[in-house]
Amino acid sequence: MNLSEPLALPCGAVLPNRLVRAAMTESIADRHGDASHRHERLYRAAAAGGPGLVITGNVMVDRAHLERARNVVVDSWTDDRALRRWAEAASAVPTIVQLSHPGRQTTRFVNPHPVGPSSGPAVALGGAYARPRALSVLEIAELQERFVEVARRVVDAGFAGVEVHAAHGYLLSSFLDPETNRRTDPHGGSLTNRARFLLGIVAGVRRALPDSAIVAVKLDARDDDELVELGGWLDDEGVDLLEVSGGNYEKPAMVGLDASGSDLAGEHESPFWNSAAVLSKEVDVPVVLTGGFRSRAEVDEALASGVCAAVGVGRPLAVRPDLAGRFVRGEVDTLDRPAPRLGGPAPVRALLGAAVGAGWHRIQLARTSRGRGPALRLPALLAGIDYSVGDWVRSLVERPARMRRARRF
C-alpha cells in the first residue's frame, strides 16, 4: 500500500487516497448549536486540501451535555437546512460526521451534573469538572437511540456516513474502561458487558443507514487482547473503518503529551503504532492510525508494513488544509506542526499543556472558518486561556437557553 492509493471500504465507498483528515474540536456553531456558514467555509477548505476522507469535529447527541460551548448538536431543534449546506460544502471528498457524548468530560460550566457509567471522581483538572452520576439503564437505552437517530439525520442531510466516537475518555470510552466503569449490571464487569452500549449503537446505526453509508468507530489504544476482541465484534457488526487513537483529558496522549505535560517519546512517531499493528493483523476491516505522524518515511512504513490501511492527521491540517494534498502527492515530506509548547513547571504543563495544544489549533480552525490565514505567532498561554477560561464564560452565558431547550426536548 502507498499513501496515494485508493482505499475501498466494505460498504462500497472508495477513498481517493489513504490520508484521513482527523476530527478536531472547532466550537464554531451558532448559539443554538446549529452548523453555521463558518462550517461551510472550513469544510470546503478541508475537502479542497486533498485528503481521502474528512472526519468532522465531534457532533453532540445530547444538548445538555457538550464537550464545550458552540459544539454542533443534532436533535429536534436542529436546523436541517444548515446541516444540508454543511454537507454540500464538504462534498468534494467523502466526509463523515463524528458522533459523540462527552460523559464525565464536560465542565461544570457546561453542565454541573455530568454523567458516566458510574458515579466517581471528577476529572482532575483545576476543579473545572464536577463528579459524574451513573446513567440508569433507561438512560443508556435512550442515548443509544439518540446516536442512531442523529446518524440517520446527518446521512439524510448528505454526509457520506458517521464515526461513533468511543475514544479519548468520552462517554462510550468510559464505558469500555474498567477504571471508570464499575457497574455491576449487564453494562459492567466483563468486556462483553462494558462493550454492550457501543455495540448496540453500532448495530442500530448500521441498520438505520443505507448499505452504501460509511460507519466508522474511533477506539483508544488499550490492552491488546481487549482491543482485538472489540475490533472483531465491531467487524461483525459491519463497520467500514476502525480508527485507533488514545488519551483523555487527564492523560492527553491524543495531543502528544504524557500526564506530566511533557512530549511523548517512543520508537515511532505515533504513540499508538503497536496497538494499530496488533488490530490490523487480526481484523479484516481497514484500520486508521491517528496521532503523531510527522514524516513521509513513517507514514510509508506504517502503510507498507500493514500497521494500518490509512493514516489520520489532525493538527498540521488545522494550520494548512492544503498540506494534505501536497503530502499525498509527495511535494512535501514533513507534516509541520508549528504550535508553541508551554514551558514552566511540570504541574503547570500538566494542567494547561493539553489546553494549549488543542486551543492553539482550535483558533487556527476558527480563523480558516472566517477566511483568514493562520496566526503562527499566537502565544501558547493565550491559546490555553481561550480554550479554558474563554470556553467557561461562553458556556455560562449560553447555558440557560440551551438547558431550556434540552428540557423541552
Secondary structure by P-SEA (a helix, b strand, c coil): ccccbbbbccccccccccccbbbbbbccccccccccaaaaaaaaaaaaccccbbbccccccccccccccccccccccccaaaaaaaaaaacccbbbbbbbccccccccccccccccccccccccccccccbbbbbcaaaaaaaaaaaaaaaaaaaaacccccccccccccaaaaaaccccccccccccccccccaaaaaaaaaaaaaaccccbbbbbbbccccaaaaaaaaaaaaaacccbbbbbbcccccccccccccccccccccccccaaaaaaaaaaccccbbbbbcccccaaaaaaaaaaccccccccccccccccaaaaaaaacccccccccbbbbbccaaaaaacaaaaaaaaaaaaaaaaaacccccccccaaaaaaaacaaaaaaaaaaaaaaaaaaaac
